[in-house]
Amino acid sequence: MFICVERSSNVHLCLARGSNWSGSLIVASLTGAFGSSFLYGYNLSVVNAPAAYIKKFYNETWERRYGFSVDESTLTLLWSITVSIFAIGGLVGAIIVTPIVKFFGRKRTLLLNNLFAVTAALLMSLSLLAGSFEMLILGRIIMGVDAGISLSALPMYLSEISPKEIRGSLGQVTAIFICIGVFTGQVLGLPEIFGQEPRWPYLFGAIIVPSLIQVVILPFLPESPRYLLLEKHNTSKAEKAFQTFLGKDDVSHEVEEVLAESRVQRNTKLVSILQLLRTHAVRWQVITVVVTMGCYQLCGLNAIWYYTNNIFSEAGINHETIPYVTLSTGAVETVAAVFSGLVIERLGRRPLLIGGFGLMVVFFAVLTVSLTLQKTVHWLPYLSIFCILAIIASFCIGPGGIPFVLTGEFFQQSQRPAAFMIAGTVNWLSNFAVGLLFPFIQAGLQTYCFLVFAAICLAGATYLFFVLPETKNKTFHEISQAFAKRNKVSLEMQEMNHYPGERKSSAEQESNFTSSVNNGETKKGIV
């Protein structure tokens, strides 16, 4: 039965009675992701189709300035900088995101981040008209800053606005829109659309569209209720935010669930990275985030993109047809990510993450054999194509999105921005390392380079099998308790460390909470 709950002048949309998915929650997640993780995925793939035209533009610009053509090594260097500097910008964004989300909040950070996206889009799309390849390179690094901020702020926002029953599914929206962004970049790069020499600047100008959509819609949705309650101490707005996102009037249970954390947080400042690394109670959570985010980038998916065109060519696919066949990789990515979002709350994080890495080990091994022997058996190139699609699907069902979900689930409010900064730094440094080292690995090992990635996936799966607890449907407190023994912190000490106010009577708790709110907006009956 579809219902709509009205409160005051606001109308809260709700999908169905008893459902955790309210209309506002869906709109917030889709709008947030479309202007954030979608653009990250789009910018990963958008430079592939016009690569030859951009290099030609570089050469013509160089010749016009200096009177001679650029040599091959310099052109290769310029192109490598254009591609890899995106990761440098991402690292900068990941480093600066903590003070930004602290000062502006999660939602405003996403909105303000569009300034980077629009600036980058204008620089890159106008570079051909201005005859300046430096504008394109500068635009790429600014777009990287946008991606670095969004890949921390968006998962943080989604984890804080979602009920714990669907936190994993909502968190997978980040990965789903990354895949949709990659696929969109492939589609728009087709010759019939923008994949022609005079049209390639439009590929970068299109970045403005998702940004504008986010800027128009997101302001009408609330800020993270946990941020409002725990960091801004605004109970009235936090209550309204919960009501909007949950689609119901009575949110006393949700508010009370957060209050246990708020009693210690009210007198605790956001911790720094150094403080987080020194905290024994979250030591294994931090290690697990570093491992998952490192494996996320080092598992070899970038190597798959490198080999795709060559493998399709070896299978006898016409060169002009390969761009269309390559769309299958983006489609498989998207379908697998959506599948993961649908089943994550049923199967849990552990099976999808460990199983995804495990399947990648198997298919990397088969792909190595197939590529090594494909000239001796005529049907092996087709097996290679299957392995490529299987590796992409295995990545997207777990490793492609769950690391972002876990980072939001492992840490309490004061620790979460520092944790996302650590995760983002590892993510972008690993991304840059792959781009820098993979050509040398490939040149030295040829097709056996996939065994390196198989070993990384195996190591990641083994670590997660022994260390990672299941976090499905658990509160932040329960997840902390699951790590307590491994962190060598007793459950009692961990509870005192995180929630010392819980030992007080309920009357004393309400009195303390009310007295700590200076704006006078606390309402009786909430606690």
KABELDA-V964983 format. One record per helix or strand of 2 or more residues. SS is the DSSP state (alpha for helix, beta for strand). FROM is the first residue (numbers start at 1). TO is the last residue. If there is no record, write none. Layout:
SS|FROM|TO, SS|FROM|TO
This chain:
beta|3|7, beta|10|14, alpha|23|34, alpha|37|49, alpha|51|66, alpha|72|104, alpha|106|112, alpha|114|125, alpha|127|130, alpha|133|161, alpha|164|171, alpha|173|188, alpha|197|205, alpha|207|220, alpha|225|230, alpha|235|246, alpha|252|265, alpha|273|278, alpha|280|298, alpha|301|314, alpha|322|347, alpha|349|373, alpha|380|399, alpha|402|410, alpha|413|467, alpha|476|484, alpha|491|503, alpha|506|516
